[in-house]
Amino acid sequence: MLGYPGANSVGYTGKLLNKLMDSLVDNISFPVFPDGNASVARLLVRKLVPAVAPNTSGASSNAMESILTDRFDYSQLDRSDAPVRIRLNSTAVNVKNIDDGVEVSYVQNGKPYKVQARHSILACYNGLISHLCPELPEAQKENLKYGVKVPLVMTSVLIRSGASVHASGPVQYQCPGSYFSVVTKAPPVSLGDYRDGSRGDNPLVLVMLHAPAPRNNGQQNARDLYRLGRHKLYTTTFETYEKEVKDQLTAMFGGNGFDAEQDIEAITVNRWSHGYSYEYNSLFDPEWEEGQAPHELGRAAIGRISIANSDSEAQAYLHSAIDAAARAVNEIIG
Ligand SMILES: Cc1cc2nc3c(=O)[nH]c(=O)nc-3n(C[C@H](O)[C@H](O)[C@H](O)COP(=O)(O)OP(=O)(O)OC[C@H]3O[C@@H](n4cnc5c(N)ncnc54)[C@H](O)[C@@H]3O)c2cc1C
């Protein structure tokens, strides 16, 4: 469906299919943002604090279209006269129930602060919550710690001309056994004033996905491998990623004229030590009765403190975080 190289190898029909898919892809209006979920976060912020982008606030019909080019005025995020305040660079370090409310301690620029509220929703990582909230029962802490975030390395490679990649045909490559297991052209998104310019000889961004978890030695479960993968992610140097990018792209596109030394303009390595939420794996995890899985037991509200995040759904996707947020808000408003 995505124009995989395997289709090319099954002869005329496969090549025709790939061509067809390629032209379809050309005409698809992509339901994705070029900067991924960052735009979703910006849409939420703009809805909550319309003053951050005064020219577009309230323009519901073109809300999505303008989000890529909207310039945010960060000074509007945390104003005492606004009904919603968003405080950046503030790391919560302790959350506790107090009489008729919750007290949150946080650190900003190395200084400790406290705020009080009627309720609080912890929307960070499950693994952290037991440290933030010592009053949780021990059994609940253990359940919160069960899942281990999946480490991922998402590498963006800007090449000066996409010609050698386009000449190869496919849009996305699955490369099992290679350092980067997925290599894909960045989707050619055009949205509002933001226009894709990646056709023909124009520059192109390739996205290369590396999963740093090692092979199982027969003794480990998925959670062990993710922890080991995180360590590997931290100890791998940029030079290693750079070399692997060059070697793999040369192997894939060198035959069409790709020259890593000449053609690569920039490489950005995003190391997600705590990437995807843990999803149960039937090879290693038992089948819990409904309501008895660690994420279900772990997310119970305690007093006026609720828990919401994709970990609390044991699902690694944005919609899970939204489902969790809706659940946590309903716990509060009843
Ligand atoms: C590389 C990558 C690609 C992805 N691609 C997709 C995709 O294509 N589609 C999709 O649906 N999902 C995708 N996801 C998953 C999606 O991003 C997550 O499911 C979603 O962001 C989870 O939302 P969340 O609110 O649970 O956690 P997060 O978005 O991780 O938010 C948690 C927030 O809590 C903050 N925080 C943590 N600790 C503290 C503290 N002590 N004090 C204050 N703040 C704190 C963090 O800084 C962070 O901002 C991707 C994830 C990754 C890593």
The ligand as an SDF file (V2000), in Angstrom:
LIG
                    3D

 53 58  0  0  0  0  0  0  0  0999 V2000
    8.8960    9.5130   18.2540 C   0  0  0  0  0  0  0  0  0  0  0  0
    7.4260    9.3800   18.5270 C   0  0  0  0  0  0  0  0  0  0  0  0
    6.5250    9.3550   17.4650 C   0  0  0  0  0  0  0  0  0  0  0  0
    5.1640    9.2270   17.7200 C   0  0  0  0  0  0  0  0  0  0  0  0
    4.2950    9.2100   16.6580 N   0  0  0  0  0  0  0  0  0  0  0  0
    2.9640    9.0930   16.9030 C   0  0  0  0  0  0  0  0  0  0  0  0
    2.0240    9.0920   15.8280 C   0  0  0  0  0  0  0  0  0  0  0  0
    2.4030    9.1720   14.6610 O   0  0  0  0  0  0  0  0  0  0  0  0
    0.7010    8.9710   16.1200 N   0  0  0  0  0  0  0  0  0  0  0  0
    0.2500    8.8760   17.4010 C   0  0  0  0  0  0  0  0  0  0  0  0
   -0.9720    8.7980   17.6220 O   0  0  0  0  0  0  0  0  0  0  0  0
    1.1250    8.8860   18.4400 N   0  0  0  0  0  0  0  0  0  0  0  0
    2.4480    8.9850   18.2060 C   0  0  0  0  0  0  0  0  0  0  0  0
    3.3370    8.9940   19.2540 N   0  0  0  0  0  0  0  0  0  0  0  0
    2.8020    8.8260   20.6130 C   0  0  0  0  0  0  0  0  0  0  0  0
    2.2160   10.0970   21.1910 C   0  0  0  0  0  0  0  0  0  0  0  0
    3.1660   11.1320   21.0460 O   0  0  0  0  0  0  0  0  0  0  0  0
    1.9300    9.8390   22.6400 C   0  0  0  0  0  0  0  0  0  0  0  0
    0.9990    8.7950   22.7330 O   0  0  0  0  0  0  0  0  0  0  0  0
    1.3450   11.0460   23.3430 C   0  0  0  0  0  0  0  0  0  0  0  0
    2.1760   12.1740   23.2300 O   0  0  0  0  0  0  0  0  0  0  0  0
    1.2110   10.6850   24.7950 C   0  0  0  0  0  0  0  0  0  0  0  0
    0.6870   11.7760   25.4860 O   0  0  0  0  0  0  0  0  0  0  0  0
    0.8710   11.8880   27.0420 P   0  0  0  0  0  0  0  0  0  0  0  0
    0.1030   13.0810   27.4510 O   0  0  0  0  0  0  0  0  0  0  0  0
    0.5730   10.5840   27.6800 O   0  0  0  0  0  0  0  0  0  0  0  0
    2.4270   12.0930   27.2720 O   0  0  0  0  0  0  0  0  0  0  0  0
    3.4190   13.1730   26.6800 P   0  0  0  0  0  0  0  0  0  0  0  0
    2.9540   13.7300   25.3860 O   0  0  0  0  0  0  0  0  0  0  0  0
    4.7600   12.5150   26.7560 O   0  0  0  0  0  0  0  0  0  0  0  0
    3.3260   14.3510   27.7390 O   0  0  0  0  0  0  0  0  0  0  0  0
    3.8300   14.2100   29.0360 C   0  0  0  0  0  0  0  0  0  0  0  0
    4.3320   15.5770   29.4300 C   0  0  0  0  0  0  0  0  0  0  0  0
    4.6180   15.5740   30.8240 O   0  0  0  0  0  0  0  0  0  0  0  0
    5.7810   16.3430   31.0270 C   0  0  0  0  0  0  0  0  0  0  0  0
    6.3400   15.9520   32.3100 N   0  0  0  0  0  0  0  0  0  0  0  0
    6.9100   14.7710   32.6530 C   0  0  0  0  0  0  0  0  0  0  0  0
    7.2900   14.7970   33.9380 N   0  0  0  0  0  0  0  0  0  0  0  0
    6.9410   16.0080   34.4250 C   0  0  0  0  0  0  0  0  0  0  0  0
    7.0690   16.6290   35.6970 C   0  0  0  0  0  0  0  0  0  0  0  0
    7.6170   16.0200   36.7460 N   0  0  0  0  0  0  0  0  0  0  0  0
    6.6230   17.9100   35.8350 N   0  0  0  0  0  0  0  0  0  0  0  0
    6.0620   18.5530   34.7940 C   0  0  0  0  0  0  0  0  0  0  0  0
    5.8910   18.0110   33.5580 N   0  0  0  0  0  0  0  0  0  0  0  0
    6.3330   16.7580   33.4010 C   0  0  0  0  0  0  0  0  0  0  0  0
    6.6640   16.0010   29.8440 C   0  0  0  0  0  0  0  0  0  0  0  0
    7.6420   17.0130   29.6430 O   0  0  0  0  0  0  0  0  0  0  0  0
    5.6370   15.9640   28.7230 C   0  0  0  0  0  0  0  0  0  0  0  0
    5.4610   17.2180   28.1300 O   0  0  0  0  0  0  0  0  0  0  0  0
    4.7040    9.1330   19.0380 C   0  0  0  0  0  0  0  0  0  0  0  0
    5.6040    9.1690   20.0990 C   0  0  0  0  0  0  0  0  0  0  0  0
    6.9530    9.2810   19.8420 C   0  0  0  0  0  0  0  0  0  0  0  0
    7.9090    9.3240   21.0160 C   0  0  0  0  0  0  0  0  0  0  0  0
  1  2  1  0
  2  3  1  0
  2 52  2  0
  3  4  2  0
  4  5  1  0
  4 50  1  0
  5  6  2  0
  6  7  1  0
  6 13  1  0
  7  8  2  0
  7  9  1  0
  9 10  1  0
 10 11  2  0
 10 12  1  0
 12 13  2  0
 13 14  1  0
 14 15  1  0
 14 50  1  0
 15 16  1  0
 16 17  1  0
 16 18  1  0
 18 19  1  0
 18 20  1  0
 20 21  1  0
 20 22  1  0
 22 23  1  0
 23 24  1  0
 24 25  2  0
 24 26  1  0
 24 27  1  0
 27 28  1  0
 28 29  2  0
 28 30  1  0
 28 31  1  0
 31 32  1  0
 32 33  1  0
 33 34  1  0
 33 48  1  0
 34 35  1  0
 35 36  1  0
 35 46  1  0
 36 37  1  0
 36 45  1  0
 37 38  2  0
 38 39  1  0
 39 40  1  0
 39 45  2  0
 40 41  1  0
 40 42  2  0
 42 43  1  0
 43 44  2  0
 44 45  1  0
 46 47  1  0
 46 48  1  0
 48 49  1  0
 50 51  2  0
 51 52  1  0
 52 53  1  0
M  END
$$$$
